[in-house]
Amino acid sequence: MTSTPTGPVPNAELLPTALEFLAEHPVVDGHNDLPWALREQVRYDLDRRDIAEDQSAHLHTDIARLRAGGVGAQFWSVYVRSDLGGDEAVSATLEQIDCVDQLLARYPADLAPAETADAMEKARTEGRIASLKGAEGGHSINNSLATLRALHALGVRYMTLTHNDNIAWADSATDTERLGGLSAFGREVVREMNRTGMLVDLSHVSAGTMRDALATSEAPVIFSHSSSRAVCDHPRNIPDDVLAQLPANGGVAMATFVPKFILPAAVEWTLRADENLRAHGHHHLDTGEEAMALHRAFEAAHPRPVATAATVADHLDHMREVAGVDHIGIGGDYDGTAFTPAGLEDVAGYPNLVAELLSRNWSTADLAKLTWGNAVRVLRDAEAVSRDLAARRGPSNATLEQLDG
């Protein structure tokens, strides 16, 4: 799953400082698709993908590389593809949740279950990696607020409102706009997420959905893995007017590393590479061994524009300028993408990003907010809003049919 960078490592002289910094202020990463990779590659057979061992031939993630990368907390995505629907999507999401629970039970010395900001801090003091769950796509609740609450009870602490396709109550960034944002039921989903304490994640959603969710939410929102649309004009990224609303909302935008979302030259190349996969009978998001072999052959014939840690830093510089340093974070999307930037090939790469930011004169205080402080604060603030709302109103039993007709 990884490639070996060639040539000198940029900012190598700053790497010792970066590593020292991360020992004190580890990374909270907003999005890692390891559970889906385990589902697709080995159907959750953790003996075949034992992340206590080197898995660089198959995965972006294993424990040694998480440690090398200075990761202190990880939101594990319990994503299921958006072409799954109804009860099938719910069941697959439950299987993904179970996968994370199996990982936590198997590696207790390294991975600590965390459902609150306090638990994240406790794991940090214990030297363990705080492990949280994030659902990716509202199709996972099958238009049911009770199912939403059940996912929260199972430890899910954010839900991305859509994935790549529209759902009945929200528009996706990569589908044809149908609602213009959120429907009435979609706004009720946001309100119920606020009441339960589940973070509203606006990665993957349309700009209209972003704006409607910000207008509705009483709690801070997050973007678990999205970058700046001004720097790379891709619909998966965040427009400046939305970034500018984050200070009033209290939310956090976590920059992603996916080259096709951050490097303009990679956008067109990826469209052609994805079409090559589909022409050979594969889903364009497939990262299995056969699909990756097809990708490598395509790349050999058509050299890939390569993003770097500097590319990600360009996004973070802009996002800091527009939203402010209190409202940015990191969401790599490892094991959910076929390609990664040079220097950020896998979860061991975060020190290279910190070194790049140090070379741009980011202060230690600003970096500490980026890597750890902002993500912990946003969850803590959502918990406070939840306590207040739960004291004032009970669970919503509204249905899609009642609110949207």
Secondary structure, 3 states (H helix, E strand, C coil): CCCCCCCCCCCHHHHHHHHHHHHHCCEEEEEECHHHHHHHHHCCCCCCCCCCCCCCCCCCCCHHHHHHCCEEEEEEECCCCCCCCHHHHHHHHHHHHHHHHHHHHHCCCCEEECCCHHHHHHHHHHCCEEEEEEEECHHHHCCCHHHHHHHHHCCEEEEECCCCCCECCECECCCCCCCCCECHHHHHHHHHHHHHCCEEECCCECHHHHHHHHHHCCCCEEECCCCECCCCCCCCCECHHHHCCHHHHCCEEEECCCHHHHCHHHHHHHHHHHHHHHHCCCCCCCCCHHHHHHHHHHHHHCCCCCCEHHHHHHHHHHHHHHHCHHHEEECCCECCCCCCCECCCCCCCHHHHHHHHHHCCCCHHHHHHHHHHHHHHHHHHHHHHHHHHHHHCCCCCCCHHHHHC
